[in-house]
């Protein structure tokens, strides 16, 4: 018995914000953004659209591809840093919107590593609990609502969107998780955070006046930590499993910055052709990025049944990890 990805879906809002648009908003340039990050444009959700709305559209597309109904889903997980509300969870909005009447579910908070963490749960649940047939994992973010559009250090980096992955048990023994390596380190929590809005600093006039409801990030520090952590996690899953980097069909890294992706690829010795990149189209969509990539890779035929894929991410927490899967 194995576990296999039976469907994927994704959604990005229609509105595109280009680097040229940003040139008119803050002191930046198309050239600087492209060279330093690889980002060309990103999608921005309209005010009335939430992370849960985007996740629901992505989930419906995944259900359609899998040939399943909402009622077939046993578990709904939504990885997000921009939930619709503090409570109820965003998973309940997705459950309602897709008619997942037989599911339980919850949100998962692991910033950009959300899909890597969610996959660990999904593979474990499906392998150990026969009563769960299909698990729906969504990664969804409306980062535009926590972005300070006057801060050029951060506003050029992020975008909105959602992806969905459905996993199910299958007869094929080969499909499944080959190895995983997950980490959490709270010693660097201040380099990348949303300072206010939680129980540490509840929202007040003062927190809003100080812009504490926006993403705060020390870019250079984050960059260095991300490269080392992501390369380390990739090396760990490869050495634990005995799989050669050359046998990995596709490496799908979290899409934060093209230079981070290139530095990781170089350290683990994979070719450019093996690395999936779409950061130029969407920017950093945090928890959504890996599931959007997976959907594009499957639908374009770059990933096919039986392929080995290496997923790797790094995010606030710090959280990071890698998943080596046979899909
Ligand atoms: N346009 C033009 N100049 C900018 C700019 C922008 N949008 N943002 C920053 N700069 C300036 C800085 O002010 C600095 O100017 P100074 O030298 O006069 O002080 C200069 O560019 C270099 O800034 P620096 O922060 O050293 O650039 P960098 O090469 O580290 O690139 C990031 C900045 C943010 C792109 C990069 O650090 C990064 O991607 N970090 C990781 C971000 C990330 O992945 N976060 C999420 C993790 S999941």
Boltz pocket constraint, residues with backbone or C-beta under 6 A from the ligand:
constraints:
  - pocket:
      binder: B
      contacts: [[A, 27], [A, 28], [A, 29], [A, 32], [A, 33], [A, 36], [A, 37], [A, 112], [A, 152], [A, 153], [A, 154], [A, 156], [A, 217], [A, 218], [A, 219], [A, 220], [A, 221], [A, 222], [A, 223], [A, 226], [A, 256], [A, 257], [A, 260], [A, 284], [A, 314], [A, 315], [A, 316]]
      max_distance: 6.0
